[in-house]
Amino acid sequence: MHPCIRALILIGAGLLALPASTGFAQTSAPASEIDQLKQELRRMQERLQKLEQAPPAPAPAAASTPLIPVAAQVPPMAPRPGEREILLDREHPLEVLGLSKPELGGVRFSGFFVGSANYNSRIQMVPEFAGSTPVSSEPNRTDFRFDQFTFGAYKTFAPWLWAGASLEVENHAHRHSHGFDPDFGCPSMDRCVEQFGTEAGTTEISLHRMNITGVAPLGNGLAISFGRFDTPYGYERHDAALNLTATTSELQRFGRPQSYTGFQAAYAFAPWLDVVGWVANQWESETTETGFQDNNSAKSFGGRVGFTPFQGDQWLNFGIGGWSGPERDEDTRHNRWILDADVTWSPMARLLLTAELLYGGEAKVSFRRRGIPFAAPSVENRDVNWLALYALAHYDFTKWLGVTFRYGYFDDYEGWRTGVAQTLQSFTLTPIVHLSRLIPDLRPLGVAYARTRHPLDWVDVRLEYRLDQSNKSVFSNSKPGIPVTSADKTAQEVTLQFVVNY
């Protein structure tokens, strides 16, 4: 390397020493500048000779600081106009194709979409006053579905002010049971029969989530938000992309609100202690298909106190919260309430354990008589309660393959939440292929599932098997609009789900 440089320097010095031709002399530099260049070349040649004569530097020991790669020693070349560097740690899949991130005027766009293939052996019967149950496929059939698509826009105006909103397009089918004649399906005074409704699947566009958040300079910073939010209890959320299973537990479905709309305030007293509280319109639930508009003149209140004694790889978070408010149409006298406790623990990076326990009640409820196959008399002005829990474990065998197991339990003492006085249980096993982790140069999303350190991935494929059990005969494969004369105490569900975040 050094002899080549030396030869180039000598050739350059010789060219400068040649007499200039007539045409070249018209544009050549003054003689003083040529002399300066010759002196500079002479100094460079002397330095090169000293470097060649110096003894070689000792090689670093094996236990010393690792060698810096040659590429890291070379300063980066400045790009020419119109060029940009394609980074290996890409922040978005579009950059794999050399395209820019989806951002316009400082507004970031993101969302997710979900598709699935589903099989059901039977469907749970839920009387209409208690809501409905999701129908991913008709009994004993396999259906392919495009379940959900969301599109959101998010903007950070300052470290203390940001906002975001998203739209959701969701295809879903929900089904409830009811009687089949004007006198609630009673062909005789001693015989009433339930039947499935004939509701068809629909595709709905809804205002999904929204927030505008400002941080007031009080203490560590008081974050005040207005918008529509996920209810911040436990780990489970309404959206499939935010869960480690394809379906949700009975606690999430029947036991507590899934969303709320109103004001929210959050404050962190210390890294290990935080509190969040809110005032909302009403209890929003997909099961009862309640929206964000208030159904009476009162408001509902809730909150959660969280503790995080361990952070980092051995993450531990637990909290306790509650909700209270009148949730029935034009009824402001009788409150519905819940007490909720949740815990999330990661004893190691590959293992996630989480659980949630809930106890709820409501005053002076009334609902109709129920027929065969779970016949029971009507209820008038009764105080009711329910108890629910789930426990979930997720383990990653490799960076691209994990498995989730969840146990769910729901005790509906008087039948107000599910329509039947029963004890529901479910056992769910879900292997997950983190498909996007097989792309070596694709950077992770950089966000995690709620109250965990487990990262969300760009593309997941889940194969879920779910076994539902009840101590009452509440699962049926009867066709809609036909009296259900018999039912079973178990049901099975298989779901192949595809989740893509963008």
LOMAR-795103 format. One line per 3 residues: number of its first residue (from 1); their letters; for each residue x negated, y, z negated of C-alpha. Coordinates in Angstrom, 3 decimals. Layout:
N
NUM) A) X,Y,Z ~ ...
end
This chain:
502
1) MHP) 0.000,0.000,0.000 ~ -2.786,2.477,-0.968 ~ -4.956,1.939,2.233
4) CIR) -1.908,2.678,4.392 ~ -1.190,5.919,2.563 ~ -4.867,6.851,2.775
7) ALI) -4.893,6.247,6.535 ~ -1.754,8.355,7.028 ~ -3.304,11.225,5.075
10) LIG) -6.517,11.090,7.155 ~ -4.568,11.009,10.433 ~ -2.497,13.989,9.311
13) AGL) -5.612,15.932,8.340 ~ -7.182,15.171,11.729 ~ -4.127,16.392,13.600
16) LAL) -4.135,19.644,11.631 ~ -7.845,20.121,12.426 ~ -7.352,19.808,16.218
19) PAS) -7.460,23.069,18.192 ~ -3.986,24.233,19.040 ~ -2.933,24.428,22.666
22) TGF) -1.731,27.653,24.259 ~ 1.954,26.796,24.030 ~ 1.610,25.444,20.456
25) AQT) -0.309,28.516,19.309 ~ 2.718,30.725,20.023 ~ 4.711,28.993,17.208
28) SAP) 1.940,27.701,14.904 ~ 1.535,28.802,11.258 ~ -1.188,31.349,10.313
31) ASE) -4.720,30.075,9.669 ~ -4.412,30.770,5.932 ~ -1.472,28.345,5.638
34) IDQ) -3.384,25.651,7.558 ~ -6.313,26.043,5.169 ~ -3.949,25.639,2.197
37) LKQ) -2.522,22.440,3.662 ~ -6.008,21.055,4.250 ~ -6.935,21.771,0.622
40) ELR) -3.740,20.095,-0.622 ~ -4.461,17.007,1.472 ~ -8.017,16.930,0.116
43) RMQ) -6.717,17.033,-3.481 ~ -4.222,14.233,-2.754 ~ -7.039,12.102,-1.287
46) ERL) -9.159,12.628,-4.416 ~ -6.236,11.631,-6.675 ~ -5.665,8.518,-4.573
49) QKL) -9.316,7.482,-4.926 ~ -9.146,7.890,-8.741 ~ -6.012,5.739,-8.884
52) EQA) -7.697,3.012,-6.825 ~ -10.766,3.007,-9.087 ~ -8.740,2.948,-12.371
55) PPA) -8.389,-0.500,-14.061 ~ -4.962,-2.167,-13.676 ~ -2.444,-1.728,-16.529
58) PAP) -1.908,-4.806,-18.737 ~ 1.199,-6.860,-18.005 ~ 3.968,-6.510,-20.621
61) AAA) 4.329,-9.302,-23.172 ~ 7.281,-11.644,-22.919 ~ 8.778,-10.342,-26.161
64) STP) 8.431,-6.664,-25.196 ~ 10.981,-4.418,-23.507 ~ 12.331,-6.080,-20.336
67) LIP) 11.065,-4.890,-16.990 ~ 13.073,-2.244,-15.177 ~ 14.260,-3.466,-11.792
70) VAA) 12.577,-1.845,-8.807 ~ 15.902,-0.433,-7.609 ~ 16.368,1.295,-10.981
73) QVP) 12.921,2.983,-10.692 ~ 13.755,4.638,-7.384 ~ 15.749,7.858,-7.709
76) PMA) 19.103,7.656,-5.921 ~ 19.262,9.102,-2.452 ~ 21.595,12.065,-2.093
79) PRP) 24.505,11.191,0.224 ~ 24.839,13.055,3.473 ~ 27.951,15.188,4.094
82) GER) 31.007,12.981,4.562 ~ 29.453,9.958,2.822 ~ 30.206,8.535,-0.649
85) EIL) 28.834,5.692,-2.686 ~ 30.877,2.463,-2.976 ~ 30.442,1.393,-6.592
88) LDR) 30.360,-2.255,-7.591 ~ 32.232,-1.540,-10.832 ~ 35.349,-0.499,-8.957
91) EHP) 38.182,0.939,-10.985 ~ 40.943,-0.072,-8.593 ~ 41.523,-2.890,-6.069
94) LEV) 41.849,-0.366,-3.243 ~ 38.178,0.434,-3.684 ~ 37.350,-3.132,-2.677
97) LGL) 38.477,-2.049,0.792 ~ 36.504,1.167,0.589 ~ 39.612,3.259,-0.098
100) SKP) 39.925,5.849,-2.831 ~ 41.859,5.415,-6.064 ~ 45.600,6.273,-5.891
103) ELG) 45.325,9.805,-7.207 ~ 46.693,13.062,-5.857 ~ 46.060,16.478,-7.323
106) GVR) 44.825,14.941,-10.578 ~ 47.964,12.776,-10.880 ~ 47.229,9.066,-11.333
109) FSG) 49.646,6.500,-9.896 ~ 50.024,3.007,-11.284 ~ 52.569,0.296,-12.044
112) FFV) 53.152,-3.410,-11.553 ~ 55.322,-5.932,-9.734 ~ 56.499,-9.404,-10.698
115) GSA) 57.732,-12.380,-8.674 ~ 58.649,-15.872,-9.807 ~ 59.976,-19.329,-9.044
118) NYN) 62.372,-20.673,-11.690 ~ 64.204,-23.813,-12.788 ~ 66.869,-24.076,-15.529
121) SRI) 68.519,-27.233,-16.825 ~ 71.232,-25.299,-18.724 ~ 72.141,-21.706,-19.599
124) QMV) 72.861,-20.409,-23.071 ~ 76.466,-19.335,-23.680 ~ 76.709,-15.865,-25.259
127) PEF) 80.229,-14.411,-25.810 ~ 80.611,-10.995,-24.219 ~ 80.819,-9.007,-27.482
130) AGS) 77.263,-10.200,-28.306 ~ 75.901,-9.364,-24.854 ~ 74.598,-11.877,-22.352
133) TPV) 71.702,-14.144,-21.487 ~ 69.312,-13.859,-18.506 ~ 69.841,-16.298,-15.634
136) SSE) 66.556,-16.846,-13.822 ~ 68.193,-19.599,-11.727 ~ 71.471,-21.461,-11.601
139) PNR) 71.459,-24.728,-13.606 ~ 69.616,-27.626,-11.948 ~ 68.363,-25.394,-9.135
142) TDF) 65.068,-23.767,-8.232 ~ 65.174,-20.130,-7.150 ~ 62.507,-17.778,-5.833
145) RFD) 62.816,-14.223,-7.098 ~ 61.324,-10.762,-6.724 ~ 61.957,-9.724,-10.309
148) QFT) 60.530,-6.301,-10.973 ~ 58.670,-3.364,-9.485 ~ 57.597,-0.183,-11.281
151) FGA) 55.941,2.976,-10.045 ~ 54.546,5.583,-12.425 ~ 52.823,8.959,-12.233
154) YKT) 50.564,10.191,-15.048 ~ 48.747,13.492,-15.555 ~ 46.331,14.734,-18.219
157) FAP) 46.416,18.518,-18.396 ~ 44.069,18.868,-21.373 ~ 42.712,16.666,-24.180
160) WLW) 45.742,17.748,-26.204 ~ 48.440,17.619,-23.514 ~ 49.478,14.845,-21.121
163) AGA) 52.637,13.438,-19.512 ~ 53.850,10.474,-17.507 ~ 56.954,8.818,-16.126
166) SLE) 57.868,5.655,-14.245 ~ 60.737,4.219,-12.222 ~ 61.747,0.564,-12.334
169) VEN) 63.417,-1.503,-9.648 ~ 64.644,-4.728,-11.239 ~ 66.534,-7.672,-9.844
172) HAH) 68.305,-9.577,-12.598 ~ 71.314,-11.710,-13.384 ~ 72.903,-11.815,-16.828
175) RHS) 75.787,-14.031,-17.819 ~ 78.178,-14.123,-20.755 ~ 81.095,-16.342,-21.721
178) HGF) 84.745,-15.448,-22.271 ~ 88.252,-16.883,-22.147 ~ 90.080,-17.587,-18.900
181) DPD) 93.572,-16.142,-19.369 ~ 95.060,-12.916,-20.827 ~ 95.436,-14.530,-24.251
184) FGC) 91.707,-15.298,-24.378 ~ 91.876,-18.621,-22.656 ~ 94.149,-20.445,-25.065
187) PSM) 96.405,-22.918,-23.209 ~ 97.898,-23.756,-26.594 ~ 97.718,-22.241,-30.062
190) DRC) 95.190,-24.806,-31.231 ~ 92.987,-24.987,-28.124 ~ 90.829,-22.157,-26.756
193) VEQ) 88.076,-22.800,-24.207 ~ 85.047,-20.704,-23.230 ~ 83.806,-20.292,-19.677
196) FGT) 80.951,-18.522,-17.952 ~ 81.656,-15.195,-16.301 ~ 81.204,-14.750,-12.573
199) EAG) 78.702,-11.883,-12.725 ~ 76.475,-11.738,-9.658 ~ 72.813,-10.790,-9.674
202) TTE) 72.115,-7.115,-9.039 ~ 69.174,-4.913,-8.119 ~ 69.017,-1.747,-10.207
205) ISL) 66.849,1.364,-10.075 ~ 66.375,2.921,-13.482 ~ 64.426,5.646,-15.251
208) HRM) 62.019,3.294,-16.955 ~ 59.599,5.136,-19.243 ~ 58.762,8.808,-19.747
211) NIT) 56.722,10.919,-22.140 ~ 55.349,14.407,-22.510 ~ 52.899,14.487,-25.403
214) GVA) 51.144,17.334,-27.175 ~ 48.698,17.077,-30.065 ~ 49.147,19.734,-32.737
217) PLG) 45.892,20.786,-34.506 ~ 46.975,19.517,-37.908 ~ 44.419,17.407,-39.774
220) NGL) 43.320,14.617,-37.449 ~ 45.880,15.688,-34.858 ~ 49.657,15.185,-34.911
223) AIS) 50.887,13.738,-31.603 ~ 54.452,14.814,-30.800 ~ 56.181,13.197,-27.827
226) FGR) 59.511,13.417,-26.066 ~ 60.650,10.667,-23.740 ~ 61.747,7.060,-23.416
229) FDT) 59.500,4.508,-25.128 ~ 59.054,0.816,-25.904 ~ 60.029,0.141,-29.519
232) PYG) 56.575,-0.122,-31.158 ~ 57.083,-3.212,-33.311 ~ 54.928,-6.288,-32.846
235) YER) 53.309,-7.305,-29.584 ~ 56.247,-8.260,-27.308 ~ 57.620,-5.741,-24.828
238) HDA) 60.510,-5.616,-22.374 ~ 58.303,-5.838,-19.264 ~ 56.877,-9.188,-18.158
241) ALN) 53.547,-7.588,-17.232 ~ 53.005,-6.578,-20.867 ~ 53.481,-10.068,-22.343
244) LTA) 51.379,-13.236,-22.341 ~ 54.461,-15.339,-21.547 ~ 56.977,-15.269,-18.709
247) TTS) 59.988,-15.018,-21.077 ~ 60.591,-13.155,-24.328 ~ 61.424,-14.539,-27.759
250) ELQ) 64.857,-14.626,-29.412 ~ 63.700,-11.886,-31.788 ~ 62.985,-9.528,-28.888
253) RFG) 66.138,-10.512,-27.014 ~ 68.741,-10.459,-29.802 ~ 67.132,-9.134,-32.972
256) RPQ) 65.904,-5.579,-32.341 ~ 66.060,-2.690,-29.869 ~ 63.759,-2.964,-26.895
259) SYT) 63.607,0.756,-26.087 ~ 64.666,4.141,-27.406 ~ 64.974,7.695,-26.083
262) GFQ) 64.217,10.756,-28.181 ~ 61.395,12.406,-30.133 ~ 58.405,10.533,-31.531
265) AAY) 55.604,11.695,-33.845 ~ 52.392,9.795,-34.588 ~ 49.529,10.535,-36.975
268) AFA) 46.329,8.653,-37.874 ~ 45.240,9.370,-41.446 ~ 42.096,7.290,-40.849
271) PWL) 40.879,4.752,-38.261 ~ 42.469,2.027,-40.403 ~ 45.794,3.784,-41.236
274) DVV) 48.389,5.195,-38.838 ~ 52.069,6.045,-38.934 ~ 54.672,6.627,-36.223
277) GWV) 58.280,7.789,-36.599 ~ 61.099,8.695,-34.248 ~ 64.654,9.939,-33.860
280) ANQ) 66.585,8.359,-30.976 ~ 69.942,8.263,-29.237 ~ 70.766,4.622,-29.847
283) WES) 69.645,0.981,-29.947 ~ 68.743,0.168,-26.314 ~ 68.886,-3.516,-25.411
286) ETT) 68.809,-5.433,-22.157 ~ 70.965,-8.144,-23.770 ~ 73.915,-5.816,-24.296
289) ETG) 72.951,-3.695,-21.255 ~ 72.994,-0.444,-23.242 ~ 71.368,2.580,-21.617
292) FQD) 69.652,5.631,-23.058 ~ 72.741,7.865,-23.279 ~ 74.105,8.167,-26.811
295) NNS) 77.310,6.240,-27.493 ~ 78.356,8.320,-30.521 ~ 77.646,11.661,-32.170
298) AKS) 75.019,10.352,-34.624 ~ 71.336,9.558,-34.177 ~ 69.155,6.573,-35.115
301) FGG) 65.884,6.756,-37.031 ~ 62.896,4.442,-37.183 ~ 59.229,4.188,-37.993
304) RVG) 56.207,1.974,-38.597 ~ 53.146,2.163,-40.842 ~ 50.118,0.338,-39.435
307) FTP) 46.900,-0.904,-41.032 ~ 43.750,-1.960,-39.161 ~ 41.195,-3.124,-41.760
310) FQG) 39.037,-4.926,-39.160 ~ 38.168,-3.536,-35.736 ~ 35.983,-4.705,-32.887
313) DQW) 35.794,-8.409,-31.958 ~ 37.448,-9.526,-35.213 ~ 40.485,-7.330,-34.750
316) LNF) 43.167,-7.344,-37.464 ~ 46.245,-5.140,-37.416 ~ 49.424,-5.448,-39.448
319) GIG) 52.323,-3.157,-40.152 ~ 55.811,-2.756,-41.521 ~ 58.625,-0.689,-40.127
322) GWS) 62.346,-0.257,-39.905 ~ 65.320,1.120,-37.993 ~ 68.671,2.492,-39.110
325) GPE) 71.587,4.125,-37.353 ~ 75.217,3.676,-36.258 ~ 75.096,1.724,-32.999
328) RDE) 78.757,1.076,-32.130 ~ 80.797,3.175,-29.713 ~ 82.283,6.248,-31.405
331) DTR) 81.555,4.779,-34.849 ~ 79.299,6.892,-37.071 ~ 80.170,5.329,-40.445
334) HNR) 78.563,1.898,-40.239 ~ 74.818,1.533,-39.790 ~ 72.868,-1.215,-38.123
337) WIL) 69.436,-1.683,-39.681 ~ 66.340,-3.860,-39.491 ~ 63.144,-4.387,-41.477
340) DAD) 60.229,-5.546,-39.333 ~ 56.740,-6.819,-40.191 ~ 54.093,-7.777,-37.635
343) VTW) 50.474,-8.926,-37.597 ~ 47.847,-9.375,-34.869 ~ 44.508,-11.068,-35.498
346) SPM) 41.602,-11.949,-33.221 ~ 39.168,-14.049,-35.284 ~ 37.019,-14.391,-32.146
349) ARL) 36.963,-12.770,-28.731 ~ 38.699,-15.693,-26.987 ~ 41.458,-16.263,-29.565
352) LLT) 44.514,-14.106,-30.240 ~ 47.070,-14.782,-32.987 ~ 50.169,-12.657,-33.471
355) AEL) 53.496,-12.943,-35.294 ~ 56.549,-10.847,-36.088 ~ 59.208,-11.264,-38.781
358) LYG) 62.522,-9.396,-38.796 ~ 65.549,-9.199,-41.079 ~ 68.573,-7.165,-40.040
361) GEA) 72.148,-6.372,-40.906 ~ 75.217,-4.322,-40.029 ~ 78.250,-3.255,-42.016
364) KVS) 81.909,-4.020,-41.318 ~ 81.825,-5.714,-37.941 ~ 84.752,-7.409,-36.192
367) FRR) 84.768,-9.723,-33.193 ~ 87.059,-12.145,-31.425 ~ 87.869,-15.786,-31.885
370) RGI) 85.556,-18.221,-30.101 ~ 86.645,-21.346,-28.284 ~ 85.359,-24.786,-27.374
373) PFA) 82.504,-25.858,-27.373 ~ 81.686,-23.667,-30.427 ~ 85.178,-22.920,-31.739
376) APS) 85.392,-20.474,-34.675 ~ 87.996,-18.014,-35.984 ~ 87.827,-14.265,-35.461
379) VEN) 85.907,-12.032,-37.882 ~ 87.302,-8.841,-39.440 ~ 85.281,-6.159,-41.279
382) RDV) 82.467,-8.441,-42.352 ~ 78.943,-7.442,-43.369 ~ 76.552,-9.525,-41.280
385) NWL) 72.840,-10.367,-41.337 ~ 70.270,-12.139,-39.171 ~ 66.702,-13.401,-39.561
388) ALY) 64.184,-13.872,-36.747 ~ 60.510,-14.543,-36.180 ~ 58.005,-15.626,-33.567
391) ALA) 54.400,-16.794,-33.804 ~ 52.094,-16.763,-30.783 ~ 48.580,-18.052,-30.122
394) HYD) 46.549,-17.397,-26.965 ~ 43.133,-18.903,-26.180 ~ 40.894,-18.302,-23.147
397) FTK) 39.010,-21.489,-22.232 ~ 37.050,-19.564,-19.609 ~ 37.153,-15.939,-18.500
400) WLG) 39.760,-16.837,-15.852 ~ 41.860,-19.537,-17.600 ~ 43.868,-19.230,-20.812
403) VTF) 46.866,-20.822,-22.482 ~ 49.603,-19.354,-24.689 ~ 51.870,-21.124,-27.162
406) RYG) 54.819,-19.402,-28.842 ~ 57.320,-20.594,-31.404 ~ 60.568,-18.659,-31.791
409) YFD) 63.229,-18.793,-34.510 ~ 66.543,-16.954,-34.866 ~ 69.097,-17.522,-37.638
412) DYE) 72.360,-15.760,-36.765 ~ 74.246,-16.345,-40.021 ~ 77.645,-14.987,-38.942
415) GWR) 77.281,-15.032,-35.137 ~ 77.226,-11.260,-34.594 ~ 73.995,-11.113,-32.537
418) TGV) 74.358,-14.240,-30.372 ~ 78.127,-14.783,-30.626 ~ 77.715,-18.110,-32.443
421) AQT) 76.805,-18.812,-36.066 ~ 73.726,-20.869,-35.255 ~ 70.002,-21.430,-35.685
424) LQS) 68.080,-21.050,-32.437 ~ 64.547,-22.308,-31.885 ~ 62.251,-22.265,-28.866
427) FTL) 58.887,-23.820,-27.976 ~ 57.007,-22.148,-25.116 ~ 53.757,-23.280,-23.457
430) TPI) 52.209,-21.017,-20.810 ~ 48.904,-21.686,-19.026 ~ 47.634,-18.476,-17.409
433) VHL) 45.175,-18.067,-14.533 ~ 43.608,-14.583,-14.600 ~ 43.221,-14.692,-10.848
436) SRL) 41.573,-11.299,-10.416 ~ 38.700,-12.297,-12.739 ~ 37.445,-14.581,-9.989
439) IPD) 36.406,-11.455,-8.057 ~ 32.855,-10.779,-9.332 ~ 32.699,-7.046,-8.661
442) LRP) 36.234,-6.068,-9.731 ~ 36.291,-3.963,-12.854 ~ 38.997,-4.747,-15.489
445) LGV) 42.021,-2.521,-15.921 ~ 40.638,-1.105,-19.144 ~ 43.896,-1.474,-21.117
448) AYA) 45.080,-4.205,-23.481 ~ 48.309,-5.860,-24.597 ~ 50.064,-3.963,-27.387
451) RTR) 48.290,-4.186,-30.767 ~ 45.581,-6.489,-29.382 ~ 42.136,-6.342,-27.819
454) HPL) 43.092,-8.831,-25.096 ~ 42.761,-7.038,-21.734 ~ 45.478,-6.917,-19.104
457) DWV) 44.341,-8.198,-15.728 ~ 45.005,-7.039,-12.199 ~ 46.544,-10.376,-11.129
460) DVR) 47.900,-13.159,-13.377 ~ 49.587,-16.440,-12.446 ~ 51.589,-18.114,-15.234
463) LEY) 53.224,-21.529,-15.358 ~ 55.613,-21.652,-18.311 ~ 57.569,-24.501,-19.858
466) RLD) 60.199,-23.525,-22.444 ~ 62.352,-25.791,-24.617 ~ 65.352,-24.175,-26.356
469) QSN) 67.220,-25.812,-29.219 ~ 70.266,-24.918,-31.319 ~ 72.188,-26.625,-34.094
472) KSV) 75.357,-25.851,-32.086 ~ 76.341,-26.889,-28.570 ~ 75.629,-23.617,-26.784
475) FSN) 73.806,-24.686,-23.582 ~ 75.851,-25.597,-20.512 ~ 75.356,-26.282,-16.804
478) SKP) 78.995,-25.573,-15.902 ~ 79.720,-23.350,-12.923 ~ 80.982,-19.780,-13.439
481) GIP) 84.731,-19.371,-13.876 ~ 85.345,-23.017,-14.872 ~ 86.332,-23.945,-18.473
484) VTS) 83.430,-25.440,-20.433 ~ 84.737,-28.507,-22.218 ~ 81.330,-29.815,-23.305
487) ADK) 77.833,-28.459,-23.831 ~ 74.459,-29.520,-25.156 ~ 72.136,-28.456,-27.971
490) TAQ) 69.002,-28.220,-25.806 ~ 67.911,-26.559,-22.572 ~ 64.697,-26.535,-20.553
493) EVT) 63.244,-23.821,-18.368 ~ 60.233,-23.825,-16.026 ~ 58.870,-20.588,-14.566
496) LQF) 56.010,-19.944,-12.162 ~ 55.375,-16.214,-12.465 ~ 53.093,-13.858,-10.543
499) VVN) 52.148,-10.513,-12.106 ~ 50.227,-7.806,-10.251 ~ 49.119,-4.537,-11.870
502) Y) 47.958,-1.671,-9.704
end
